[in-house]
Amino acid sequence: MTDIDADALCRTYLVRVQELMAAIVDEQTGVFDRAAERLADQVAADRLIHVYGPGGHSNLASQEIFFRAGGLMHVAAILDEGTLLSNGALRSMAIERLPGYGAVVIADRDLGPEDLLILVNAYGINAALIDGALEARRRGCFTIGVSSRRHASETAPDHPARHPSKQNLHDVVDIAIDTMVPVGDALMRLPGLGEPIAASSTFANAIALNTLVLRTVAKLLARGVEPPVWRSGNAPGGDTANARFLGRFRHRVRAL
């Protein structure tokens, strides 16, 4: 029987997650700056920022900055039922691998040249993701990808999750933010266990998206634009603060 120091293991995991998040923020200042400039343009023009995360846990990324305390009210999450884990994990995986599905989701939103779409998927290869990006580009929509270049590049071209074109998200979007998630996602290996454990992609997606929001708000304030931001409904005065802006978004953001 292997004796494992669980406390040390958890501390090591924490350090590795922190190192990953620091690398995402520190090594891509130029990329984040360019992406934030485009988001600031959208908000300043009172246009929505759409976020689509096709994939079981990638859907969490769509929700991370939508209707979120401290988040921009202009964010509209595309919460398609097809890939939600709540409808069945194996079903979700099958649908995210289904060619053509992502294009239908984006077409249903009727995105066009004045729209901006953030596509999030840690691995950056699945069919629904790539089809969503290609359909958005076909419609003239500006696209920002949030995915791991390493994971996509090191995944075999014949992997069953891949789009038929074998393309990666970072190759088909206007701006690509690298989440640097390692192949397989999990960060920790334990003696006596063949598989790595403790995933990293949710942390990576969250820091990337919130960094983008922070930079966007900073740019808006520098322009003299104060963007509407959600306050937690559980905080004092939250409902009253949010109610001031709901009329602007209630019928524009489908998921509200």
PyMOL commands that set and color helices and strands:
alter all, ss='L'
color gray80, all
select helices_A, chain A and resi 6-26+29-44+59-64+81-83+85-87+89-96+101-109+127-138+149-153+169-172+201-222+238-249
alter helices_A, ss='H'
color red, helices_A
select strands_A, chain A and resi 49-52+75-78+116-120+142-147+175-178
alter strands_A, ss='S'
color yellow, strands_A
deselect
rebuild
show_as cartoon
